[in-house]
Amino acid sequence: MKTFTNALRCDILKMIHNAKSGHPGGALSCVDILAVLYKKILNVPVEWDKDINFDKRDRFILSKGHASTALYTVLAHLGFFPTNMLMSFRMLGSKLQGHPSSRAGLAGIEVSTGSLGQGLSIGIGMALALRLDKNKDSKVFVLMGDGEMQEGSVWEALMNAKNQNLDNLIVIVDKNNLQIDGATCEVKSLEPLDEKLKAFGFEVYSIDGHNYDEIEATLKEAKASNKLCAIIANTIKGKGVSFMENAAGWHGKAPNDEQLAKALEELC
């Protein structure tokens, strides 16, 4: 898995470097979670909407849509679309928009995201729709950022999830402790996040968001549960690249030629 995720990290950086724009820090912090999700947990067809069991698929929402390169690389490396499309990221007319766009016609993208604080509400709507359709095969997974959880709409959505007892919803928080303006605890502290989520009626798991075995075991347990589940994944922003790790400045900045070369050397 480490070889696989290092390859994903290399492509994330190449894409952002090529576009001269993007969000490396948050993509590198969540890519291990996405890799495990798509390789080990999610029931999603590579053939996408051409698959006969398409309606029974699990749903995944990348609420922190600015980390789109992490999702694109996972989807491409698993065959949802050709890897040679990755370098079209953020190019005019590309299906690989800066934030995921369901209107672009890219396999694997459920919904357009990136307006922070809205992904969870969309996920709750999907979970309710699955219940109305009597679809017991599918689960809805929503990956959020910890900075995103400062949005008031998130907490309204969490209350609604509990009120509706949505046992087919799994919330994952990429808790890398940094956002564009600096440390999350200094901008607007979320702590104690685990206790707050418990108070809102969630079964809460706290894991190392870079430990593949721990990620897989926890996701499997949450998926099999009949409870409303939230997973706090403790991660490192910029994970895998020494000069990007725990540096808020790499939230939304493309590496130059020299920085890319150094990062790729470390990852390889």
C-alpha positions in Angstrom: 0.0 0.0 0.0 2.9 2.4 0.7 4.2 2.0 -2.8 0.7 2.7 -4.1 0.1 5.8 -2.0 3.6 7.2 -2.8 2.7 6.9 -6.5 -0.5 8.8 -5.7 1.4 11.5 -3.9 3.8 11.9 -6.8 0.9 12.4 -9.2 -0.8 14.9 -6.9 2.3 17.1 -6.9 2.9 16.7 -10.6 -0.7 17.8 -11.3 -0.5 20.8 -9.1 2.9 21.8 -10.4 1.7 21.4 -14.0 -1.4 23.5 -13.3 0.6 26.0 -11.3 -2.4 26.0 -8.9 -3.9 23.6 -6.3 -4.0 22.5 -2.7 -1.2 20.0 -2.0 -1.3 20.1 1.9 -4.8 18.8 2.4 -4.6 16.4 -0.6 -1.5 14.7 0.9 -3.1 14.5 4.3 -6.2 12.6 3.1 -4.9 10.4 0.3 -4.1 7.4 2.5 -7.7 7.5 3.7 -9.0 7.6 0.1 -6.7 4.9 -1.0 -7.9 2.5 1.7 -11.5 3.5 1.1 -11.5 2.8 -2.6 -9.3 -0.3 -2.5 -10.7 -2.0 0.5 -14.1 -0.6 1.6 -16.3 1.1 -1.0 -18.5 -0.9 -3.3 -18.2 1.3 -6.4 -18.1 0.0 -10.0 -15.2 1.1 -12.1 -17.6 1.0 -15.1 -19.6 3.5 -13.1 -23.1 4.2 -14.5 -22.8 1.5 -17.1 -22.7 -1.2 -14.3 -25.8 -3.2 -13.9 -25.6 -2.8 -10.1 -24.9 0.9 -10.2 -27.8 1.9 -7.9 -26.5 -0.4 -5.2 -23.1 1.3 -5.0 -21.8 3.1 -2.0 -21.7 6.9 -2.2 -18.6 8.9 -1.5 -18.6 12.7 -1.1 -15.3 14.7 -0.9 -16.7 17.6 1.1 -13.3 19.2 1.2 -13.4 19.6 -2.5 -10.1 21.6 -2.7 -8.3 18.2 -2.1 -9.6 17.0 -5.5 -6.2 15.9 -6.7 -6.2 13.1 -4.1 -9.6 11.8 -5.3 -8.6 12.1 -9.0 -5.4 10.2 -8.6 -7.1 7.3 -6.7 -9.8 7.1 -9.3 -7.4 7.1 -12.2 -5.0 4.6 -10.7 -7.9 2.2 -10.0 -9.2 2.4 -13.6 -12.2 4.8 -13.4 -10.5 6.9 -16.2 -7.1 6.9 -17.9 -4.1 8.2 -15.9 -3.0 10.3 -18.8 -5.9 12.6 -18.1 -4.4 13.6 -14.7 -2.2 16.3 -16.3 -5.2 18.1 -17.6 -6.1 19.1 -14.0 -7.4 22.7 -13.9 -7.0 23.1 -17.6 -9.8 24.9 -19.6 -12.4 22.3 -20.7 -10.9 19.5 -18.6 -13.1 17.1 -16.7 -10.7 17.4 -13.8 -11.8 20.7 -12.4 -10.1 22.4 -9.5 -13.0 21.1 -7.3 -14.9 17.9 -8.3 -17.7 18.6 -10.7 -20.5 16.1 -11.3 -21.4 18.1 -14.4 -18.0 17.4 -16.0 -19.0 13.8 -16.7 -16.1 12.2 -14.9 -16.6 8.6 -13.6 -16.6 8.3 -9.9 -17.8 11.9 -9.0 -21.1 11.8 -7.2 -21.7 15.5 -6.7 -20.0 18.9 -7.2 -18.2 19.9 -3.9 -15.9 22.6 -2.6 -18.2 25.1 -1.0 -17.1 24.1 2.5 -19.8 23.1 5.0 -22.2 21.7 2.4 -21.0 18.2 1.7 -22.4 16.7 4.9 -25.8 18.1 4.2 -25.7 16.6 0.7 -24.6 13.3 2.2 -27.5 13.3 4.6 -29.9 13.9 1.7 -28.4 10.9 -0.1 -28.7 8.7 3.0 -32.4 9.7 3.4 -33.0 9.0 -0.3 -31.5 5.5 0.0 -33.8 4.9 3.0 -36.8 6.0 1.0 -35.8 3.7 -1.8 -35.4 0.8 0.7 -31.8 0.5 -0.4 -30.1 -1.4 2.4 -27.0 -2.2 0.3 -25.5 1.2 0.1 -23.6 3.4 2.6 -22.8 7.1 2.3 -19.3 8.2 3.2 -18.5 11.9 3.6 -14.9 13.1 4.0 -14.6 16.6 5.6 -11.7 18.8 6.7 -11.3 19.9 10.3 -11.2 23.6 9.3 -14.4 23.0 7.4 -16.1 21.9 10.6 -16.0 25.5 11.8 -19.0 26.1 9.5 -22.3 26.4 11.4 -24.1 24.4 8.7 -22.0 21.4 9.6 -23.4 21.2 13.2 -27.0 21.7 11.9 -26.4 18.8 9.6 -25.0 16.7 12.4 -28.1 17.3 14.5 -30.3 16.3 11.6 -28.3 13.1 11.0 -29.0 12.1 14.6 -32.6 13.2 14.4 -33.1 10.9 11.4 -31.0 8.1 12.9 -29.0 7.7 9.7 -27.2 4.4 10.3 -26.2 4.4 6.6 -24.0 7.5 7.0 -20.3 7.6 7.9 -18.6 10.9 8.5 -14.8 11.0 8.3 -12.9 14.1 9.5 -9.4 14.7 8.0 -8.0 16.3 11.2 -4.7 17.7 10.1 -5.0 20.7 12.5 -4.2 23.3 9.9 -6.2 25.5 7.6 -5.4 28.3 5.2 -5.0 30.9 8.0 -2.9 28.8 10.3 -3.5 26.4 13.2 -7.2 25.3 13.5 -7.0 25.6 17.3 -6.0 29.3 16.9 -8.5 30.2 14.2 -11.5 28.6 15.9 -10.8 25.6 18.1 -12.9 22.5 17.6 -11.8 20.7 20.8 -12.9 18.5 22.3 -14.1 17.3 18.9 -14.6 13.7 19.9 -16.8 14.6 22.9 -18.8 17.1 20.8 -19.5 14.4 18.2 -20.5 12.0 20.9 -22.9 14.6 22.4 -24.5 14.9 19.0 -25.2 11.1 19.1 -22.4 9.7 17.1 -20.3 6.6 17.7 -16.9 8.1 17.5 -13.6 6.5 16.4 -10.2 8.2 16.6 -7.5 6.8 14.4 -4.1 7.4 12.8 -5.1 8.6 9.4 -1.9 7.3 7.9 -2.0 3.8 9.3 -3.4 1.7 6.6 -4.4 -1.2 8.8 -6.1 1.0 11.4 -8.0 2.9 8.7 -9.2 -0.3 7.1 -10.3 -2.0 10.3 -12.1 1.1 11.5 -13.9 1.7 8.2 -15.0 -1.9 8.1 -16.3 -1.7 11.6 -18.2 1.5 10.9 -19.6 0.2 7.7 -21.0 -2.9 9.4 -22.4 -0.9 12.3 -26.0 -0.1 12.8 -25.1 3.2 14.5 -24.4 6.7 13.4 -20.6 6.7 13.0 -17.9 9.4 12.8 -14.2 8.8 12.4 -11.7 11.3 13.4 -8.6 10.6 11.3 -5.5 12.3 12.8 -3.3 13.3 9.9 -0.4 15.4 8.9 -0.9 18.2 6.4 1.5 17.7 3.6 2.3 14.2 4.6 5.2 12.5 2.8 7.1 15.6 1.8 9.4 16.9 4.5 9.2 20.6 3.8 5.4 20.5 3.3 4.5 18.6 6.5 2.7 20.7 9.2 3.2 23.8 7.1 0.0 25.9 6.6 1.7 27.8 3.8 1.3 24.7 1.6 -2.5 24.7 1.9 -3.0 26.2 -1.5 0.4 26.7 -3.3 1.9 24.9 -6.2 5.6 23.7 -5.9 8.1 25.2 -8.3 10.5 23.1 -10.4 13.1 22.7 -7.7 10.5 22.0 -4.9 8.8 19.4 -7.1 12.1 17.6 -7.9 13.0 17.5 -4.1 9.5 16.2 -3.2 9.6 13.5 -5.9 13.1 12.4 -4.8 11.8 12.0 -1.2 8.8 10.0 -2.2 10.7 7.8 -4.6 
